[in-house]
Amino acid sequence: MASGLYLEKLVERTLAKVGRHVVLGLPLGLGKPNRLVNAFYQRAKADSKLRLDIVTALSLDIPQPGHWLEARLMGPIIERQFGNNYPRLDYQVDLGNEGLPGNVTLTEFYFQSGAALGKPTLQRRYISSNYTHVARDLIDRGINVTAQLIAGPDSEGRYSLSCNPDVTLDLVRQVNARPDKKLLGIGQIHPDLPFMHGDAIVSADFYDEIIDEDPAQPLFGLPRMPVSLQDHVVGFHASRLVADGGTLQIGIGSLSDALVHSLIFRQHRPDEYRRLRDRLAAQPCSLEAEGVFDEGLYGASEMFMDGFMHLYKAGILKREVFDDLELQERANRGKTIEQSGSGALMDGGFFLGSSGFYEFLRELSEDEKPRFRMHGVGRINQLYGGSEALEIAQRRRARFINTCMMVTATGAAVSDGLADHQLVSGVGGQYNFVAMAHAMEDGRSVLMLRAARGRGDKRRSNIVWEYPHVTIPRHLRDLVVTEYGIADLRGKTDEECIKALVCISEAPFQDEMVRRARQAGKLDKGWQVPDSARANTPEALRERFQPMRERFPEYPFGSDFTEIEQRLIPALKQLQGLAESKPRLLRAVLSGRPADHQEALARLGLDQPANLKERLYARLVASVL
């Protein structure tokens, strides 16, 4: 492990070169060298005359349980996932306690979903920027130091930016084109980071300092999360739009997991897939794609994650691309080419996923490694840069599939924030891919969302008449998918869009949308909601889906939780809901039967309650199990 003294000396050398105002750029997600970052941060805390501005995104942190019962559940899970000595980012720790010192600022352009809600420091310092504009914005903010984890060296003395060439490559290129700008780069070798190919490979002189000592920082593995029935059906409908021989971009989350699972289901059980489609698809879609993936798919995605690994293992991620236009066009025509078997299958900008995903990347054979490439987002997220014809040929039949929170009646999408401008996550590259889809003749943007959220009298539609701000404007509307079907909005009139979105919204909210549309003069007064759309309810959906339910498990790609933990996690969430109603809480205490759930209660240390409080909680937990 790099000693504290070594890192302190490195910080002092850096200050001697750049001065006492450090603008430290850190990569999004996985590639942060936490102990080195902490050394810079602690140096600034110890010297109020030193100014430290940290600019980054997606600061990963291990879960911090609040309630003592949550801590009992999460403690063993956290230790299994991260060990008992994971180096948290000190600025994250201080944000949760007394706050940052006055001479330190933290600016981020993307958050873990929900992590910044209710936190003024993070909300005030958020930058709303397309992923492809981040390098430019970092330069405008005076960045003078970068630090990130890297892989290597290989036998030729080269290094790999591995998980994070995304912004770094674009940043260095732009700084090198500016004689008035200087940038000091620090790379720290991580022994477990896979050596990724593509533009991620750099020479040793790419960095000013390379730390060749173990960072003692386990790679941050994301736990595999459950996929609900609602999410499975959204993913299934989205899978109907993915054309064989095409290109795929997806993000992370349960909706993306659901999509990947349905693509594999379509590949391995095509007859059952068609039967389920017939049961679920109330409205036909002109872009309907069915059958197995004979040609396969090529991945071109800012984020490379577990889903692409599963598609590769399933024999779906197999369409090759070549960095030569003539060769690529021949391949697109189905011609036999000598280079077959050596083309790229996946081009990504950054990667983040489960521990199993990182192991998969490390264990790729020498022939496989060059087929999974990493680049800057300036290459992945757009068509600019002088190779437009090649990139369009490579990305044929593209389906850029992302998730959003809400869609307005005329097709604008809300993906990153709440009505009061509180940021939930960020823009990221979503706008980039939507715009790119419109720039390609056969490319399409697909936005997935759940039709509604909440329960009981708190249930709300995610298809809304209007919203104070949007992430994707209505003039870039394209395909929208909910659990009730697909709405094709591209090139459609406002009235056609409203009708299509009403038909994939949940039944209880349809009449209000129709009323608002008529009031605004946007909908024919004689139009009626089709009977098929009136059946858009969770109950009807469960009934239609039930014959195939066993094909769509809650954890389609395995789980990092034990079977008991899989039961306890939703149970404790349900318990939080009970706390809002004293009558419901009392009924739960009276109805809970701890004797029926001893094994689960033992996992929480409640099988033998030590006091009255534990006895009450044992009853509460038993009531929701």
PyMOL commands that set and color helices and strands:
alter all, ss='L'
color gray80, all
select helices_A, chain A and resi 4-18+29-31+34-46+68-82+90-95+120-124+131-140+168-176+204-206+229-239+254-268+270-280+306-313+325-332+355-362+369-371+377-380+388-394+430-439+456-458+474-476+494-502+507-519+531-534+538-551+563-578+582-591+594-603+612-624
alter helices_A, ss='H'
color red, helices_A
select strands_A, chain A and resi 21-25+51-56+104-108+145-150+159-160+184-189+197-198+201-202+209-211+247-249+298-304+346-351+372-374+398-403+406-408+413-414+444-448+452-453+460-461+463-464+479-482+485-488
alter strands_A, ss='S'
color yellow, strands_A
deselect
rebuild
show_as cartoon
